[in-house]
Amino acid sequence: MPYALASSVAIVPWSVTFVYFGSLSRSLADVVDGHAGPDGLTAAAFLVASGALLIAALAYTTIISRWALNL
């Protein structure tokens, strides 16, 4: 039970960070495009970039976690 609780608490900051950067990329895409809609090439580029950063962050945290657990 303590492991599950600690894991849940550790996930919250990452989840908040991913949601924040996702909304930030959408806002930046709207500013660059000059309109408030989700369509446009820049919005798609920011979406792809956000996905790539998400995958990189997940890979990095997996590597650090495995190193910390000596697996």
Residue pairs with C-beta under 8 A, 6 or more apart in sequence:
14 57
14 61
18 54
18 57
21 50
21 53
22 50
25 46
25 47
25 49
25 50
26 38
26 43
26 46
26 47
28 46
29 40
29 42
29 43
29 45
29 46
29 47
30 36
30 37
30 43
32 42
33 40
33 42
33 43
